[in-house]
Amino acid sequence: MSTDLIAIAAAEIKELALVEPKQASKRFEIIANTMSDEQLGEVIEQIDIVTLTQMNSQHDLSFPSIISELMTPEKIRDIVCQQPLYWEEKIKNNAEELKQHTFDFLTYLIRTQESEEKQAEILECIAEDPAGLFYLSIPFIEIFRGEILEYENYWEDKLYEDEEHLEEAESYTERQLAEDANNIGYDDPKSLLALIRQLTPEVEGAIKALIRNERSGWEGIISKFATELVMQAKEKNHVEDEFAEVDDMFSFLD
């Protein structure tokens, strides 16, 4: 297939994505039937990161995508860092929604890869970016921080200790068999944490350090991380106007 046809395919996807990103994703799947993986990779390279972010965000996260399978770790990192600009209001304003959404999006981008080698490359690439590490940490804040317990005159932050409170994740030497035995599926953040621990222990260490450096409860940490993610995404996207009252985006803390 000629370079011209690859450029035409990329232009068609970009034009359709301006109207309906979900349809653009479906169109890419159709085009995929006529091209090799190498050619599809060239098409992806010609699509801007904003369009790729919109397409992946609109995709049904419960199903794999050819686009996510063919994107480079660098493209996936950039999408993760850009995606907070496209969070819906119901996600931005609820800590549980943010935790679930970031977990679902990461699961979709990482679990769909054909090899653990590429999964590890993606995790390392995301974690190298400060915004990426914030995003990567959100699904696991509760696991590492525990709960805020209210006493008569003060709050006590109850930290989870590795040996004592992460025994389930520690037991995943043979990860998939252990997950089955413990009835922990891919829809459980502990499963993704176990994958990260096995493939990239240094990334798990970075997540742990980032979370444990915070002194508030898990909802407060999510608010801070999410605010930082939006700010950094805007800076990367060279958007001039700033969010007015960015803290109002996270009214679930009020």
N, C-alpha and C positions, 0 to 999 in steps of 0.2 A: 504494500500500500504506500502511495507516495506521501511525501511531506505535505503536499497541498491537501490531500484528503484528511490527513490527521488534523491539520489546522481547521478544516471545515467542520470536522466532528467536534473539536473543542469549541469553536465559535457557536455551533448549534446548541451545545450543552449550556454554555454561558448565557446565551440569549434566552433559552427556555427557563433557566434558573432565575432570571430577573422577574419572571411572571409567577412561576410555581416551582420552587426548589425540589419538591417531592417528585414532580413529573420529570424534572431534569435527571434525577437519580434513576428513575425507571427507564428513561431514554438511554442512559449510559449502559444499563444492563442489556438493552436490546443491541446497542452498538457492539457490546462485548462479544456477541455471537459471531461477529464478522471480522474480528481482529485478534491478533496474538496478544499475549500478556505484555510483550515488549512494546507493541504499538499502542496498547491501552495506557501503558506507563507514560508514553510520549504525550498522549492526549491529556492525561492528568497534569503533566508538567506545564502544559499550556493554559491550564485553568487557574485563575487567581485564587489565593487562599480564602478570600471572603466567600466566593462562590462555593468552594469545597466545604467550607465550614457550614454554610447554609444547607447544602445538600446532605451532609452527614448528620446535621442536627435534625433534619426533617425525616430522615430515614427511620423506619420502624426498628428500634434498637434491639428488639427481640430476635431479629433475623440478621444473618451475616450479609455483607455487602461486598461486591467485587471491588468497588472503589477503595474501601478500607483495607482490603487484602493487598491491593497493588500500590498503595501509597507508601512512600519511604518513611522511615522513622522520623525524619526531619519534618516532613509534611504533617504527620500525625501530631507531632509536638506543637507545630504552629497552629493547628486546628484546635487543640486542647487549650492553648493560650488565648485564642481568638473567641472561642465559643461563649464565654461569659457575656459578651455583648449581645448575645441572642437568647439569653435566658428569658422565659416568659415571666410575667408578673407573679403568677402563683408560685413559681419556683423561687424567685428572688425574695419573696416575702415570707418564706416558711423554712425553718431550719431542716425539718424532716424531708421536705421536698428537695432541698439542695443536696442533702446527703444522698438521697436515693437517686437523684438525677445524675450527679457526678459519678456515682458508682455504676449506674446503667451505661453511661457514655463510655467510661473507661473499660468496662467489661466488653462492650460492643467493639471497641477499637483494638483491644488486646487479645481477647479470647478467640477472635475470628481468624487470627493469623495461623498460617499452616505449620510453622515451626516454633519451638521454644526459643531458638536462637534469635528469631526476629522479635518475639515477645520481649526478650531480654534487651535487645537493642532499643526497642520503643520505650521501655521503662527507663532505661539509662538516659535516653535522649530527653524524655519529658522531665526527668528529675534534674537534669543539668540546667534547666531554665528556672529561675526563681518563681515565676508565675506557674510554670508547670508543676513544680513541687508543691505549691499551695493547692493546686487543683487535685493532685494525686493524693494529698493528705486528707482531704475533706471526708471521704467515706469511712476513715478509720479513727476519727477524733474520739468518738465515744469509746472505742476499744481501748485506746491508750490513756484516756483521761478519766474515765469512770463518770460518776455522778457528783453533782454538787449537793451536799447535805446541809440543811439549814438547822442551826442550833439557836439557842435563845439569843445570844449576843454576837454571833459571828458566823461566817461561812467557812466551811472546810472543804478544800478541794481534795478529793480522794483519788490519788494517782494509782493507776494499775501497775503492778510490778510484773516484769516479764515472766519469771518462773511461776508466780502464784496465779496470775490472772490470764495468761495466754497459753494455757496448757493445750487447749484444742489446736491452736495454730502450730504449737511446737511439735505436736504428734504427727505432723504430715510429712514424715520422711518419705513414705510411699504415698504421695499426696492424694491421688485419685481414689485409691483403695481405702485410705483412711477417711476421706470425705464421705464415701458411700457408707462406711461402717458407722460414722457419726451422724449420718443423715444430714450432711451439710452440702447443699447444692451450689451451683454457680450463682444463684440468686442471693447468696449470703456473703456479705463483705469479708467474713473470715476466710472464705475460699480464695478470694482474690488476694488477700493478705498473705495467705500461705503460698500462693504462686509467686508473689513478689519476693517472699522470704527465701524460697528455694532458688529462683532464677537470679535474683539480684539482691543479695543480703545487704549490700551497701546502700541500695535505694531504700530498703526498709529502715535502715539505720538513720538515714537522712529524714525520712518521714517522722520517725519516732522523736528525733532531736527537735525538729521543727515544732511538733505538737507539744512536747513536754517543756518547751521554752516559754509557753504561754501560761498565764496564771489564772485565767477565768475558766468558767465551765464550758462544756462543749458547744452550746448554742452561741456563746460569746465568741468563741474561737472561729466558728463557722462564719459568723458575721464579719469578723476582722479579715479572715482569709478571702471571703467573697468580695468584700469591698476592695481589697488589694488586687484581686484578680481583675476586676472591672477596670480599675485605674491603670494597671499595667497593660491590659488589652487595648485601652484607648491610646496609650502612649505608643504602643507598637503599631497601631493603625493610623497614627498621625491625625487623630481627630482633635480639632481645635477646641471645640466647646467642651466644657467639663460638666459632669453630672451636677445638677443643682441639688444641694442637700443629699449627697450620696448616702448618708446614713439613713435617710427616710426609706431607701430601697429595702431595708431590712427591718421592717416594722414589727416582725414577730418577737423582737426583744422588748418592745414597749409594754 
